[in-house]
Amino acid sequence: MLLGLLLARAGVQVVVLEKHADFLRDFRGDTVHPSTLEIMHQLGLLESFLKLPHRRMHELRVRMGNTEVPVADFSHLPTKCRFLALMPQWDFLNFIATEARRYPTFALRMRTEATGLIEEAGTFVGVRAQGPDGPIEVRASLVVGANGRQSELREEAGLEIESLGAPMDVMWFRLSRLPDDRPQAMGTFDRGRILILLDRGEHWQVGYVIAKGSLEQIRGAGLDAFREAIAQLEPFARERLREIQSWEDVKLLTVRIDRLRQWYRPGLLFIGDAAHAMSPVGGVGINLAVQDAVAAANVVAEPIRQGRLTTGHLRRVQRRRELPTRMTQRLQILMQELIVRPTLGLRFERVRTPAVEGIRAEEERVPVAVE
């Protein structure tokens, strides 16, 4: 969506396809980092953006046993906003879509799912899609896959996926939040258990971190045992845990860390989770995707306008974004192996930290000539 906005501002004709009728999805990434807020500032959208419902966090704290430990302090960052914003992703997407619709070169087609790629003479020239009125084809000089870690398009394109593994999954659910609830640590680490607690204003979003593959064992022990495990970590929530009426109220996030070895083919580029699935550690996924969008817009907008886009431009997008992706995934793996795995009582495994040499990092900024 953000890439669509940036390209439309640069005068490029854009069509964004969204398979659902709206963006209302629970437990999507909605941790907006100061780097993303800085991009909103550069676009001149920050003031309006911050009028959306959100919660500000100037520091992050976790509880280790009975001790609270600060793990991040945003107050010294050289950015416009020195805080992290917790914002429902549907509000974020609706905001960007509204801004993008101001430009005549932008089109958003809801209830339209990309079902396949159109390839001619070794170059991808569009997508087949299923819309509300039946099948359609959308032709384009560049197809961008931003359809998540389960993207079937990247498999159809024959791009190789490098899986880096993850020792855990996360069970997400909601609990009501009362007006007199005091601020809570964002995470609680205790022997064999990890709990994530996010203040969403009207409710708490709760994540119970489990060892990968242990879901059926937890379900087999029953809801009462599950509720009791949560209550032991957060006693204030004990009575509210009855709000979990069935396992239908608990959603499983299957954690993966992977990346494409090559993010592109002629006429085709993948960004965000479709190019590199991230762990929820640090809440960085949406912010890396935003940075991908900015880098892609910076590189491809002018070549598309001039009709001279080449595979070299797509290669350049990957080169600009691969170092921060690899370094972030490397840090996530270290956190998983050194903190998450021992806390869950899992066997230590040698940390896999693939080489990142030879990749040049560049600071991402929004395009200058955008009006």
Helices and strands as residue ranges (DSSP letters): H 2-9, E 14-17, E 31-32, H 34-42, H 46-49, E 55-57, E 59-64, E 67-73, E 84-86, H 89-100, E 106-109, E 113-120, E 123-131, E 134-139, E 143-145, H 152-156, E 161-163, E 168-176, E 187-190, E 193-199, E 203-211, H 215-221, H 223-233, G 235-237, G 239-243, G 247-249, E 251-253, E 258-260, E 264-265, E 268-270, G 272-274, E 276-277, G 281-283, H 285-306, H 311-335, I 336-340, H 341-343
